Amino acid sequence: MYKCSLSSKQFFYYQKKGYILFEEILKDSSQKDLSRDAKNTLSTRNVWKEHPSFKKFCLNRNLTSFACTLANTSFLRLGFDHLFSKRSNLSSMFKEEKLLSDISSIQNLSTSVLINLSQTSFLFTMVIEYYKDKTDDEEERELIRNEVEIELNPKSALFFDPKRIRFLFDGENDNASIYLVSYTQKNSRYIHCEDDPYTHDIKKEGSGFGDTLKDELHPLFECKTSL
């Protein structure tokens, strides 16, 4: 990942919109290494535990500093990563426009990022919902829904708030190479989530529902944030 800084304008854009897109964020060498390992891997979670290239990337100081700054915190930990090799896998995971935070067994997801590891652009729809400020004449606040078409180009990254942003992916079974990394708060816990197909994975590694995440399974990092 290229070393780059986040401006105050970009920070406040993210705070307001809940997302921000960066083009050409991956170095050619990183793209090559990640793409090579992705070709030999089916859609699965926690690929960083199996492939050094993914571990190196998701714990990269530049990436974690971005996540910390966007979350406006000095501490975050890796929640999980997930490689998608088919569009249909993305569609299945985000079905019914569910928030990533609502389909995760890791509590308090903070900042997430979608990265295009393929050689072609990836098109999808992002859904943003918010309540309009109520006027004196209105009894209830109006729910506003905006659909934004996103073109995620090769080596580009979409940072988003997993508690605010929803996605619409079509159900086509076309090949894809989309990498998701999700960071979480320092004191996050492992909880049961029926909508998370991986809800029992952390239990297999020795944790129980309600436990605070362990550093060896979910590395903690500290970043100095400044704008």
N, C-alpha and C positions, 0 to 999 in steps of 0.2 A: 504494500500500500504506500502510495506517495505521501510524504510528509507535507501536510498542509494545515492551515489554521482556520478557525471558525470566527467569522466576524460577528460583531454585535448585531448587525442587521440580519444575518443568517440565523443567529440564535433566537431573536425575537420572532422571526418568520416561523421557525419551528414551534415556538411556544404558542403562537396564534393558530397556525394551521394544523399542527400535529404531525407534520412530515416535512422532509426536505430531500431533494434529489441532487446527487453529485455525479457529474460525468467524469469518465476516465480516471477513476480513483485507484484502480489496480495497476501495478507495474506489469510490464509484459512478462517478466520472470514469474511473478506470483500467479498471473493468469494461466501461464503455461503449466506450472506445477499443480495448481488446483484443478484445472481442466483435465489433466492427465489422470489424476486420481478419481475424479468424478466419473470419467468414462467407464471405470471398472467397478462402480458402486451403484447399487440400486437405491431408490428413495429410502432413507432411513434417518434416524435421529442420532445425535452424538457421534458424528463421524470424526470429530476431533480426537476421540479416544483411540481411533484405529489408524488414522493417517497423520503423520507429522506435518504435512503441508497445511492441513486444516487447523491443526493445533497452533502452529506458528502464526497463522493468519488471525484467528479469532481472539488470540491473546496478544496480538500486535499492539505495541504502545500507542501508535497513532490512532488505531481503531478504538481502543478502549478509552483514550483521551476524548475522542469525539463523543462517545457514548456518555461519558461522565459530564461533559460540558452541556450536552443537550438535556440531560436529566438534572442539571444544576446540582450536582453532588460531587464529593471528593472520593467516594467509595462505591464501587459496584462489583458484582461477581458475575461470572458466566453462568447463565441459567441453562441453556442448551443451544446446540446448533442442529440444523436439519438440512439435508441435501434432497432436492426434488429432481428426479430424472424424468418425470412425466408431468404434463400439465394436469392430467386427471388426478394426480396425487395432491397437487395444490388445491384443486377444486374440492376434493373430498375432505381435506383438512379444514378448509375455510367455508364449508357448506353452511347454508342458511345465514350467510353474512355474519358469522359469529366473530367476536373479537378474539384476538390471540390470547389475551389475558383470561378469557372465559373458557378456553379449551386447553389450558395448561395446568399441570399438577404442581407447578412452581408458583408460589404466591408472589404478588407484588412485582410482576415484570415491569421493567423500567424503560429501556430503550431497545428497539429491535432494528435490524437492517436486512434488506433483501439485496442480493448481489447477483448480477448476471455473469455466469462463467462461460456461457456459450459464445459462438461467433456471430450470432444473429440477434436482432432486437427482440425483446419480449414485451408483448402488449397485453394490458389488463386494465381493469377498472377499479379505482379506489373510491370508497364511499365514506363521506364525511357527514356526520350528523351533529347538529348543535341546536340549542334552544335560543330563539330570538328574544332579545330583551322585551319584556312586557311593558305595554303602555298603560296609562291610567284607565283606558276604556276596555282593556282586555282582562278577562278573568283568568285565563291560562296562557302560559307561554307557548308560542308556536314552534313546533319542531321543524327545523329546516334540514333538508337532505340534498347534498350535492354529490354528483357523480363526476369524477375526474379521470379522464383517460390518461394512462401513464405508458410511456414508451421507455422501457429500461434497456438501454443500449449495452453492448458488450463492455465489460470492465467498469460499469456504472453501479451505483449503490443508492438505494432508497432507504433513508433512515425514517422510522415512524414510531409513534407512540402506540404500543400494543393495547392500551386501554381506551383509545379513541378512534383508531382507523380500522375500517372494515374493507374487505376485498371481494371482488367478483372475478373469479377465474372460470373460463369455460371448461366444459368437461371433456374436451378433446384429449385423445390419448397420444398426442404428439410428444416427441422427445423434447426434453428441456434440461437445462442445467442451471437451476436456481438454488442459491445457497442462502439460508436464513440463519442469522445469529441473534439470539435474544439474551440481553443482560438483565439482571435483577438486582434488587436492593440488598444491602449488606446482610440484613437480618431476616431474609426471606425464609419461608418454611416450605416443606414438602407436604402437600395436601392431596386428598383423594379428589379426582375429577373424572366423572363418568364420560365426559366428552373428549377426554384425552386418551387416545389409543395406547399411549406409552405410560399410563398412570402407575403401573406396577414396576417399571424399570428401575427406579431409584430404590424401591424396596428390595429388589434382588441384589443390590449393592450394599445392603446392610442398614438402611435407614427405615424408619417407620413414619406413618402419617403423623404430622404435627411436629416432626423434628426440624430443627434449624439445618439449613444446608451445610454440608461439610466442605471445608476448603479443598480437600484432596479430590473431591468429585466436582466441585463448582468453584474454581479458583477465584480468589478475591484479589482485587487490585486497587491501588490508590492512585489517583491522578490529581495533579494540581490544575485546577480550572481557572482560566483567566480570559477575559475578552478585552 
